[in-house]
Amino acid sequence: MQAIYPDSGDGDPDAVPGVCPVTEGATSLTLEVDGELFTLTPNEFGGTDYAWLSGPNPGYGFGVSPTPNLSPDEHREHIRGFLAQVDPATGYIEDD
């Protein structure tokens, strides 16, 4: 996992909330967790963006920061925590 994290930059002044930019030179990793498929992409802040590929809502996912040197099992723990919060009826994390 460590190899997919490039040096962090100063951030993107053109960043758009809700859109996860891919860091230049970054390589993503796909993980299957409990029957669900996620793509993990390192972001420019030393964290990871998790895109839920098999979920009902295209483009939906979450991010965690910092995540340098996490093992695949540690990434799976983050994904399981996310899935535990998702409302099965909507496919989204609901507001309280």
Biopython code that builds the backbone (N, CA, C, O; Angstrom):
import numpy as np
from Bio.PDB.StructureBuilder import StructureBuilder

atoms = [
    (1, "MET", "N", (0.818, -1.206, 0.000)),
    (1, "MET", "CA", (0.000, 0.000, 0.000)),
    (1, "MET", "C", (0.853, 1.258, 0.000)),
    (1, "MET", "O", (0.466, 2.254, -0.612)),
    (2, "GLN", "N", (1.957, 1.247, 0.640)),
    (2, "GLN", "CA", (2.754, 2.462, 0.755)),
    (2, "GLN", "C", (3.128, 3.033, -0.608)),
    (2, "GLN", "O", (3.210, 4.252, -0.758)),
    (3, "ALA", "N", (3.354, 2.187, -1.594)),
    (3, "ALA", "CA", (3.812, 2.651, -2.896)),
    (3, "ALA", "C", (2.794, 3.517, -3.629)),
    (3, "ALA", "O", (3.171, 4.233, -4.557)),
    (4, "ILE", "N", (1.518, 3.479, -3.248)),
    (4, "ILE", "CA", (0.532, 4.270, -3.965)),
    (4, "ILE", "C", (0.418, 5.694, -3.441)),
    (4, "ILE", "O", (-0.371, 6.478, -3.968)),
    (5, "TYR", "N", (1.177, 6.040, -2.430)),
    (5, "TYR", "CA", (1.095, 7.370, -1.847)),
    (5, "TYR", "C", (2.247, 8.246, -2.311)),
    (5, "TYR", "O", (3.368, 8.105, -1.821)),
    (6, "PRO", "N", (1.983, 9.158, -3.258)),
    (6, "PRO", "CA", (3.041, 10.073, -3.682)),
    (6, "PRO", "C", (3.258, 11.159, -2.642)),
    (6, "PRO", "O", (2.489, 11.275, -1.687)),
    (7, "ASP", "N", (4.291, 11.944, -2.825)),
    (7, "ASP", "CA", (4.528, 13.079, -1.931)),
    (7, "ASP", "C", (3.330, 14.004, -1.989)),
    (7, "ASP", "O", (2.758, 14.212, -3.059)),
    (8, "SER", "N", (2.942, 14.565, -0.846)),
    (8, "SER", "CA", (1.792, 15.471, -0.828)),
    (8, "SER", "C", (2.203, 16.843, -1.344)),
    (8, "SER", "O", (3.360, 17.249, -1.239)),
    (9, "GLY", "N", (1.203, 17.559, -1.915)),
    (9, "GLY", "CA", (1.456, 18.892, -2.456)),
    (9, "GLY", "C", (0.829, 19.952, -1.585)),
    (9, "GLY", "O", (0.530, 19.709, -0.416)),
    (10, "ASP", "N", (0.629, 21.121, -2.148)),
    (10, "ASP", "CA", (0.053, 22.226, -1.408)),
    (10, "ASP", "C", (-1.464, 22.283, -1.506)),
    (10, "ASP", "O", (-2.071, 23.223, -0.993)),
    (11, "GLY", "N", (-2.086, 21.317, -2.143)),
    (11, "GLY", "CA", (-3.536, 21.330, -2.293)),
    (11, "GLY", "C", (-3.926, 21.859, -3.656)),
    (11, "GLY", "O", (-3.093, 22.374, -4.401)),
    (12, "ASP", "N", (-5.192, 21.728, -3.970)),
    (12, "ASP", "CA", (-5.707, 22.122, -5.277)),
    (12, "ASP", "C", (-6.608, 23.338, -5.115)),
    (12, "ASP", "O", (-7.677, 23.229, -4.513)),
    (13, "PRO", "N", (-6.205, 24.496, -5.638)),
    (13, "PRO", "CA", (-7.035, 25.693, -5.498)),
    (13, "PRO", "C", (-8.340, 25.591, -6.278)),
    (13, "PRO", "O", (-9.267, 26.363, -6.030)),
    (14, "ASP", "N", (-8.426, 24.651, -7.218)),
    (14, "ASP", "CA", (-9.649, 24.465, -8.005)),
    (14, "ASP", "C", (-10.499, 23.320, -7.487)),
    (14, "ASP", "O", (-11.378, 22.838, -8.200)),
    (15, "ALA", "N", (-10.256, 22.873, -6.262)),
    (15, "ALA", "CA", (-10.997, 21.743, -5.710)),
    (15, "ALA", "C", (-12.481, 22.054, -5.633)),
    (15, "ALA", "O", (-12.885, 23.184, -5.356)),
    (16, "VAL", "N", (-13.283, 21.028, -5.883)),
    (16, "VAL", "CA", (-14.741, 21.139, -5.841)),
    (16, "VAL", "C", (-15.238, 20.251, -4.711)),
    (16, "VAL", "O", (-14.937, 19.057, -4.703)),
    (17, "PRO", "N", (-15.997, 20.799, -3.746)),
    (17, "PRO", "CA", (-16.519, 19.967, -2.661)),
    (17, "PRO", "C", (-17.346, 18.817, -3.215)),
    (17, "PRO", "O", (-18.147, 18.993, -4.134)),
    (18, "GLY", "N", (-17.139, 17.640, -2.642)),
    (18, "GLY", "CA", (-17.887, 16.467, -3.066)),
    (18, "GLY", "C", (-17.263, 15.719, -4.224)),
    (18, "GLY", "O", (-17.733, 14.642, -4.589)),
    (19, "VAL", "N", (-16.210, 16.272, -4.812)),
    (19, "VAL", "CA", (-15.521, 15.605, -5.915)),
    (19, "VAL", "C", (-14.112, 15.292, -5.457)),
    (19, "VAL", "O", (-13.382, 16.183, -5.024)),
    (20, "CYS", "N", (-13.729, 14.032, -5.550)),
    (20, "CYS", "CA", (-12.411, 13.618, -5.097)),
    (20, "CYS", "C", (-11.445, 13.618, -6.260)),
    (20, "CYS", "O", (-11.520, 12.741, -7.120)),
    (21, "PRO", "N", (-10.528, 14.594, -6.309)),
    (21, "PRO", "CA", (-9.550, 14.607, -7.398)),
    (21, "PRO", "C", (-8.529, 13.502, -7.208)),
    (21, "PRO", "O", (-8.198, 13.146, -6.077)),
    (22, "VAL", "N", (-8.041, 12.969, -8.282)),
    (22, "VAL", "CA", (-6.994, 11.957, -8.214)),
    (22, "VAL", "C", (-5.658, 12.674, -8.222)),
    (22, "VAL", "O", (-5.406, 13.534, -9.066)),
    (23, "THR", "N", (-4.812, 12.319, -7.286)),
    (23, "THR", "CA", (-3.494, 12.917, -7.201)),
    (23, "THR", "C", (-2.669, 12.454, -8.388)),
    (23, "THR", "O", (-2.647, 11.267, -8.716)),
    (24, "GLU", "N", (-1.988, 13.398, -9.034)),
    (24, "GLU", "CA", (-1.182, 13.070, -10.206)),
    (24, "GLU", "C", (-0.150, 12.005, -9.852)),
    (24, "GLU", "O", (0.551, 12.120, -8.846)),
    (25, "GLY", "N", (-0.061, 10.980, -10.673)),
    (25, "GLY", "CA", (0.882, 9.902, -10.446)),
    (25, "GLY", "C", (0.399, 8.860, -9.461)),
    (25, "GLY", "O", (1.109, 7.889, -9.202)),
    (26, "ALA", "N", (-0.788, 9.032, -8.903)),
    (26, "ALA", "CA", (-1.304, 8.087, -7.922)),
    (26, "ALA", "C", (-1.852, 6.848, -8.613)),
    (26, "ALA", "O", (-2.359, 6.912, -9.733)),
    (27, "THR", "N", (-1.740, 5.752, -7.943)),
    (27, "THR", "CA", (-2.278, 4.499, -8.429)),
    (27, "THR", "C", (-3.351, 4.045, -7.466)),
    (27, "THR", "O", (-3.149, 4.061, -6.252)),
    (28, "SER", "N", (-4.495, 3.640, -7.999)),
    (28, "SER", "CA", (-5.565, 3.187, -7.130)),
    (28, "SER", "C", (-5.464, 1.685, -6.898)),
    (28, "SER", "O", (-4.750, 0.974, -7.604)),
    (29, "LEU", "N", (-6.182, 1.231, -5.908)),
    (29, "LEU", "CA", (-6.244, -0.168, -5.526)),
    (29, "LEU", "C", (-7.709, -0.515, -5.358)),
    (29, "LEU", "O", (-8.471, 0.284, -4.813)),
    (30, "THR", "N", (-8.118, -1.676, -5.810)),
    (30, "THR", "CA", (-9.497, -2.113, -5.637)),
    (30, "THR", "C", (-9.525, -3.213, -4.586)),
    (30, "THR", "O", (-8.746, -4.165, -4.639)),
    (31, "LEU", "N", (-10.446, -3.063, -3.619)),
    (31, "LEU", "CA", (-10.622, -4.059, -2.564)),
    (31, "LEU", "C", (-12.059, -4.537, -2.535)),
    (31, "LEU", "O", (-12.986, -3.746, -2.712)),
    (32, "GLU", "N", (-12.248, -5.833, -2.313)),
    (32, "GLU", "CA", (-13.569, -6.407, -2.079)),
    (32, "GLU", "C", (-13.696, -6.598, -0.573)),
    (32, "GLU", "O", (-12.837, -7.209, 0.063)),
    (33, "VAL", "N", (-14.780, -6.065, -0.011)),
    (33, "VAL", "CA", (-15.016, -6.171, 1.427)),
    (33, "VAL", "C", (-16.457, -6.591, 1.642)),
    (33, "VAL", "O", (-17.382, -5.851, 1.307)),
    (34, "ASP", "N", (-16.647, -7.769, 2.197)),
    (34, "ASP", "CA", (-17.982, -8.283, 2.508)),
    (34, "ASP", "C", (-18.912, -8.206, 1.299)),
    (34, "ASP", "O", (-20.079, -7.837, 1.433)),
    (35, "GLY", "N", (-18.401, -8.551, 0.130)),
    (35, "GLY", "CA", (-19.208, -8.563, -1.084)),
    (35, "GLY", "C", (-19.346, -7.222, -1.774)),
    (35, "GLY", "O", (-19.999, -7.135, -2.814)),
    (36, "GLU", "N", (-18.752, -6.177, -1.228)),
    (36, "GLU", "CA", (-18.814, -4.837, -1.826)),
    (36, "GLU", "C", (-17.440, -4.481, -2.380)),
    (36, "GLU", "O", (-16.413, -4.860, -1.819)),
    (37, "LEU", "N", (-17.437, -3.745, -3.493)),
    (37, "LEU", "CA", (-16.205, -3.386, -4.172)),
    (37, "LEU", "C", (-15.905, -1.904, -3.986)),
    (37, "LEU", "O", (-16.777, -1.060, -4.195)),
    (38, "PHE", "N", (-14.672, -1.588, -3.592)),
    (38, "PHE", "CA", (-14.220, -0.217, -3.372)),
    (38, "PHE", "C", (-12.907, 0.024, -4.107)),
    (38, "PHE", "O", (-12.049, -0.856, -4.172)),
    (39, "THR", "N", (-12.762, 1.236, -4.663)),
    (39, "THR", "CA", (-11.476, 1.671, -5.184)),
    (39, "THR", "C", (-10.878, 2.637, -4.174)),
    (39, "THR", "O", (-11.538, 3.576, -3.730)),
    (40, "LEU", "N", (-9.632, 2.399, -3.817)),
    (40, "LEU", "CA", (-8.907, 3.261, -2.881)),
    (40, "LEU", "C", (-7.900, 4.069, -3.678)),
    (40, "LEU", "O", (-7.095, 3.522, -4.431)),
    (41, "THR", "N", (-7.960, 5.379, -3.498)),
    (41, "THR", "CA", (-7.047, 6.266, -4.201)),
    (41, "THR", "C", (-6.424, 7.219, -3.188)),
    (41, "THR", "O", (-7.142, 7.867, -2.427)),
    (42, "PRO", "N", (-5.113, 7.310, -3.171)),
    (42, "PRO", "CA", (-4.482, 8.265, -2.253)),
    (42, "PRO", "C", (-4.824, 9.689, -2.682)),
    (42, "PRO", "O", (-4.915, 9.988, -3.873)),
    (43, "ASN", "N", (-5.011, 10.552, -1.703)),
    (43, "ASN", "CA", (-5.280, 11.953, -2.041)),
    (43, "ASN", "C", (-4.082, 12.816, -1.673)),
    (43, "ASN", "O", (-3.123, 12.347, -1.060)),
    (44, "GLU", "N", (-4.154, 14.048, -2.048)),
    (44, "GLU", "CA", (-3.022, 14.963, -1.875)),
    (44, "GLU", "C", (-2.777, 15.369, -0.430)),
    (44, "GLU", "O", (-1.813, 16.083, -0.151)),
    (45, "PHE", "N", (-3.624, 14.931, 0.495)),
    (45, "PHE", "CA", (-3.490, 15.315, 1.895)),
    (45, "PHE", "C", (-2.938, 14.176, 2.752)),
    (45, "PHE", "O", (-2.961, 14.255, 3.980)),
    (46, "GLY", "N", (-2.442, 13.113, 2.105)),
    (46, "GLY", "CA", (-1.908, 11.976, 2.845)),
    (46, "GLY", "C", (-2.982, 11.028, 3.313)),
    (46, "GLY", "O", (-2.738, 10.177, 4.169)),
    (47, "GLY", "N", (-4.168, 11.168, 2.760)),
    (47, "GLY", "CA", (-5.282, 10.304, 3.119)),
    (47, "GLY", "C", (-5.666, 9.402, 1.962)),
    (47, "GLY", "O", (-4.953, 9.304, 0.963)),
    (48, "THR", "N", (-6.798, 8.748, 2.114)),
    (48, "THR", "CA", (-7.313, 7.845, 1.102)),
    (48, "THR", "C", (-8.770, 8.183, 0.814)),
    (48, "THR", "O", (-9.562, 8.407, 1.729)),
    (49, "ASP", "N", (-9.111, 8.217, -0.477)),
    (49, "ASP", "CA", (-10.498, 8.352, -0.913)),
    (49, "ASP", "C", (-10.983, 6.959, -1.290)),
    (49, "ASP", "O", (-10.342, 6.252, -2.068)),
    (50, "TYR", "N", (-12.132, 6.575, -0.724)),
    (50, "TYR", "CA", (-12.712, 5.257, -0.946)),
    (50, "TYR", "C", (-13.980, 5.439, -1.783)),
    (50, "TYR", "O", (-14.949, 6.034, -1.312)),
    (51, "ALA", "N", (-13.982, 4.938, -3.009)),
    (51, "ALA", "CA", (-15.150, 5.017, -3.885)),
    (51, "ALA", "C", (-15.870, 3.671, -3.862)),
    (51, "ALA", "O", (-15.260, 2.628, -4.095)),
    (52, "TRP", "N", (-17.162, 3.704, -3.580)),
    (52, "TRP", "CA", (-17.973, 2.491, -3.452)),
    (52, "TRP", "C", (-18.474, 2.096, -4.832)),
    (52, "TRP", "O", (-19.506, 2.592, -5.285)),
    (53, "LEU", "N", (-17.755, 1.212, -5.499)),
    (53, "LEU", "CA", (-18.067, 0.840, -6.878)),
    (53, "LEU", "C", (-19.334, 0.021, -7.010)),
    (53, "LEU", "O", (-20.062, 0.172, -7.991)),
    (54, "SER", "N", (-19.614, -0.841, -6.049)),
    (54, "SER", "CA", (-20.778, -1.724, -6.149)),
    (54, "SER", "C", (-22.001, -1.161, -5.435)),
    (54, "SER", "O", (-23.040, -1.820, -5.378)),
    (55, "GLY", "N", (-21.892, 0.034, -4.896)),
    (55, "GLY", "CA", (-23.001, 0.644, -4.167)),
    (55, "GLY", "C", (-24.098, 1.142, -5.095)),
    (55, "GLY", "O", (-23.895, 1.247, -6.305)),
    (56, "PRO", "N", (-25.252, 1.447, -4.534)),
    (56, "PRO", "CA", (-26.397, 1.873, -5.333)),
    (56, "PRO", "C", (-26.309, 3.315, -5.838)),
    (56, "PRO", "O", (-27.096, 3.713, -6.696)),
    (57, "ASN", "N", (-25.370, 4.095, -5.322)),
    (57, "ASN", "CA", (-25.277, 5.506, -5.681)),
    (57, "ASN", "C", (-23.918, 5.798, -6.313)),
    (57, "ASN", "O", (-22.914, 5.884, -5.606)),
    (58, "PRO", "N", (-23.875, 5.951, -7.644)),
    (58, "PRO", "CA", (-22.599, 6.191, -8.328)),
    (58, "PRO", "C", (-21.843, 7.384, -7.740)),
    (58, "PRO", "O", (-22.419, 8.442, -7.485)),
    (59, "GLY", "N", (-20.544, 7.185, -7.533)),
    (59, "GLY", "CA", (-19.702, 8.261, -7.029)),
    (59, "GLY", "C", (-19.711, 8.411, -5.516)),
    (59, "GLY", "O", (-18.983, 9.248, -4.980)),
    (60, "TYR", "N", (-20.516, 7.621, -4.815)),
    (60, "TYR", "CA", (-20.613, 7.756, -3.369)),
    (60, "TYR", "C", (-19.467, 7.014, -2.692)),
    (60, "TYR", "O", (-19.048, 5.953, -3.155)),
    (61, "GLY", "N", (-18.973, 7.562, -1.619)),
    (61, "GLY", "CA", (-17.900, 6.942, -0.868)),
    (61, "GLY", "C", (-17.529, 7.818, 0.307)),
    (61, "GLY", "O", (-18.357, 8.563, 0.831)),
    (62, "PHE", "N", (-16.285, 7.721, 0.712)),
    (62, "PHE", "CA", (-15.834, 8.478, 1.880)),
    (62, "PHE", "C", (-14.332, 8.643, 1.807)),
    (62, "PHE", "O", (-13.675, 8.068, 0.940)),
    (63, "GLY", "N", (-13.793, 9.430, 2.717)),
    (63, "GLY", "CA", (-12.356, 9.640, 2.790)),
    (63, "GLY", "C", (-11.874, 9.540, 4.216)),
    (63, "GLY", "O", (-12.621, 9.806, 5.158)),
    (64, "VAL", "N", (-10.626, 9.157, 4.370)),
    (64, "VAL", "CA", (-9.992, 9.054, 5.681)),
    (64, "VAL", "C", (-8.607, 9.677, 5.563)),
    (64, "VAL", "O", (-7.905, 9.474, 4.573)),
    (65, "SER", "N", (-8.224, 10.439, 6.584)),
    (65, "SER", "CA", (-6.914, 11.066, 6.555)),
    (65, "SER", "C", (-6.408, 11.213, 7.984)),
    (65, "SER", "O", (-7.205, 11.495, 8.879)),
    (66, "PRO", "N", (-5.147, 11.036, 8.224)),
    (66, "PRO", "CA", (-4.100, 10.523, 7.353)),
    (66, "PRO", "C", (-4.152, 9.003, 7.323)),
    (66, "PRO", "O", (-4.673, 8.373, 8.243)),
    (67, "THR", "N", (-3.607, 8.416, 6.252)),
    (67, "THR", "CA", (-3.606, 6.955, 6.121)),
    (67, "THR", "C", (-2.296, 6.398, 5.570)),
    (67, "THR", "O", (-2.331, 5.383, 4.875)),
    (68, "PRO", "N", (-1.157, 7.001, 5.842)),
    (68, "PRO", "CA", (0.078, 6.432, 5.304)),
    (68, "PRO", "C", (0.366, 5.068, 5.927)),
    (68, "PRO", "O", (0.165, 4.855, 7.123)),
    (69, "ASN", "N", (0.828, 4.177, 5.106)),
    (69, "ASN", "CA", (1.295, 2.863, 5.555)),
    (69, "ASN", "C", (0.216, 1.960, 6.152)),
    (69, "ASN", "O", (0.542, 1.053, 6.917)),
    (70, "LEU", "N", (-1.053, 2.180, 5.825)),
    (70, "LEU", "CA", (-2.085, 1.269, 6.318)),
    (70, "LEU", "C", (-2.018, -0.039, 5.550)),
    (70, "LEU", "O", (-1.734, -0.062, 4.353)),
    (71, "SER", "N", (-2.284, -1.117, 6.254)),
    (71, "SER", "CA", (-2.329, -2.432, 5.619)),
    (71, "SER", "C", (-3.686, -2.605, 4.944)),
    (71, "SER", "O", (-4.619, -1.865, 5.255)),
    (72, "PRO", "N", (-3.818, -3.558, 4.032)),
    (72, "PRO", "CA", (-5.129, -3.834, 3.448)),
    (72, "PRO", "C", (-6.187, -4.138, 4.507)),
    (72, "PRO", "O", (-7.339, -3.735, 4.354)),
    (73, "ASP", "N", (-5.816, -4.841, 5.577)),
    (73, "ASP", "CA", (-6.778, -5.135, 6.638)),
    (73, "ASP", "C", (-7.245, -3.866, 7.344)),
    (73, "ASP", "O", (-8.410, -3.766, 7.727)),
    (74, "GLU", "N", (-6.346, -2.895, 7.520)),
    (74, "GLU", "CA", (-6.747, -1.629, 8.149)),
    (74, "GLU", "C", (-7.686, -0.854, 7.225)),
    (74, "GLU", "O", (-8.637, -0.231, 7.698)),
    (75, "HIS", "N", (-7.435, -0.884, 5.926)),
    (75, "HIS", "CA", (-8.362, -0.252, 4.986)),
    (75, "HIS", "C", (-9.721, -0.952, 5.033)),
    (75, "HIS", "O", (-10.759, -0.293, 4.973)),
    (76, "ARG", "N", (-9.720, -2.267, 5.140)),
    (76, "ARG", "CA", (-10.984, -3.015, 5.234)),
    (76, "ARG", "C", (-11.774, -2.596, 6.479)),
    (76, "ARG", "O", (-13.000, -2.507, 6.433)),
    (77, "GLU", "N", (-11.080, -2.340, 7.581)),
    (77, "GLU", "CA", (-11.757, -1.880, 8.804)),
    (77, "GLU", "C", (-12.466, -0.547, 8.559)),
    (77, "GLU", "O", (-13.600, -0.363, 9.002)),
    (78, "HIS", "N", (-11.810, 0.386, 7.858)),
    (78, "HIS", "CA", (-12.438, 1.669, 7.543)),
    (78, "HIS", "C", (-13.677, 1.453, 6.671)),
    (78, "HIS", "O", (-14.711, 2.087, 6.883)),
    (79, "ILE", "N", (-13.566, 0.566, 5.703)),
    (79, "ILE", "CA", (-14.698, 0.298, 4.812)),
    (79, "ILE", "C", (-15.842, -0.340, 5.581)),
    (79, "ILE", "O", (-16.999, 0.030, 5.379)),
    (80, "ARG", "N", (-15.550, -1.277, 6.445)),
    (80, "ARG", "CA", (-16.613, -1.910, 7.245)),
    (80, "ARG", "C", (-17.307, -0.898, 8.150)),
    (80, "ARG", "O", (-18.521, -0.968, 8.344)),
    (81, "GLY", "N", (-16.544, 0.043, 8.705)),
    (81, "GLY", "CA", (-17.153, 1.098, 9.520)),
    (81, "GLY", "C", (-18.094, 1.964, 8.703)),
    (81, "GLY", "O", (-19.166, 2.342, 9.175)),
    (82, "PHE", "N", (-17.691, 2.280, 7.475)),
    (82, "PHE", "CA", (-18.543, 3.053, 6.570)),
    (82, "PHE", "C", (-19.818, 2.275, 6.256)),
    (82, "PHE", "O", (-20.920, 2.812, 6.373)),
    (83, "LEU", "N", (-19.672, 1.021, 5.859)),
    (83, "LEU", "CA", (-20.845, 0.219, 5.487)),
    (83, "LEU", "C", (-21.815, 0.040, 6.647)),
    (83, "LEU", "O", (-23.024, -0.043, 6.434)),
    (84, "ALA", "N", (-21.301, -0.020, 7.869)),
    (84, "ALA", "CA", (-22.162, -0.171, 9.044)),
    (84, "ALA", "C", (-23.054, 1.048, 9.255)),
    (84, "ALA", "O", (-24.105, 0.943, 9.886)),
    (85, "GLN", "N", (-22.641, 2.209, 8.728)),
    (85, "GLN", "CA", (-23.421, 3.439, 8.887)),
    (85, "GLN", "C", (-24.429, 3.674, 7.763)),
    (85, "GLN", "O", (-25.327, 4.506, 7.898)),
    (86, "VAL", "N", (-24.284, 2.947, 6.657)),
    (86, "VAL", "CA", (-25.128, 3.180, 5.484)),
    (86, "VAL", "C", (-26.521, 2.610, 5.708)),
    (86, "VAL", "O", (-26.674, 1.471, 6.150)),
    (87, "ASP", "N", (-27.534, 3.412, 5.398)),
    (87, "ASP", "CA", (-28.923, 2.976, 5.453)),
    (87, "ASP", "C", (-29.169, 2.067, 4.251)),
    (87, "ASP", "O", (-29.017, 2.521, 3.117)),
    (88, "PRO", "N", (-29.548, 0.788, 4.455)),
    (88, "PRO", "CA", (-29.748, -0.110, 3.333)),
    (88, "PRO", "C", (-30.871, 0.338, 2.391)),
    (88, "PRO", "O", (-30.862, -0.009, 1.210)),
    (89, "ALA", "N", (-31.826, 1.097, 2.901)),
    (89, "ALA", "CA", (-32.944, 1.543, 2.067)),
    (89, "ALA", "C", (-32.531, 2.645, 1.073)),
    (89, "ALA", "O", (-33.095, 2.746, -0.016)),
    (90, "THR", "N", (-31.547, 3.465, 1.459)),
    (90, "THR", "CA", (-31.159, 4.584, 0.593)),
    (90, "THR", "C", (-29.763, 4.438, -0.003)),
    (90, "THR", "O", (-29.464, 5.022, -1.044)),
    (91, "GLY", "N", (-28.916, 3.664, 0.651)),
    (91, "GLY", "CA", (-27.532, 3.541, 0.200)),
    (91, "GLY", "C", (-26.674, 4.711, 0.628)),
    (91, "GLY", "O", (-25.536, 4.840, 0.176)),
    (92, "TYR", "N", (-27.191, 5.558, 1.483)),
    (92, "TYR", "CA", (-26.456, 6.719, 1.988)),
    (92, "TYR", "C", (-26.353, 6.660, 3.504)),
    (92, "TYR", "O", (-27.142, 5.977, 4.157)),
    (93, "ILE", "N", (-25.383, 7.375, 4.063)),
    (93, "ILE", "CA", (-25.345, 7.585, 5.503)),
    (93, "ILE", "C", (-26.363, 8.668, 5.794)),
    (93, "ILE", "O", (-26.281, 9.772, 5.255)),
    (94, "GLU", "N", (-27.305, 8.356, 6.635)),
    (94, "GLU", "CA", (-28.387, 9.301, 6.936)),
    (94, "GLU", "C", (-27.994, 10.256, 8.041)),
    (94, "GLU", "O", (-27.246, 9.895, 8.950)),
    (95, "ASP", "N", (-28.501, 11.481, 7.962)),
    (95, "ASP", "CA", (-28.313, 12.453, 9.037)),
    (95, "ASP", "C", (-29.154, 12.036, 10.231)),
    (95, "ASP", "O", (-30.247, 11.490, 10.081)),
    (96, "ASP", "N", (-28.626, 12.302, 11.419)),
    (96, "ASP", "CA", (-29.380, 11.956, 12.644)),
    (96, "ASP", "C", (-30.533, 12.876, 12.857)),
    (96, "ASP", "O", (-31.268, 12.728, 13.834)),
]
sb = StructureBuilder()
sb.init_structure("model")
sb.init_model(0)
sb.init_chain("A")
sb.init_seg("    ")
for serial, (resi, resn, name, xyz) in enumerate(atoms, 1):
    if name == "N":
        sb.init_residue(resn, " ", resi, " ")
    sb.init_atom(name, np.array(xyz, "f"), 0.0, 1.0, " ", f" {name:<3s}", serial, name[0])
structure = sb.get_structure()
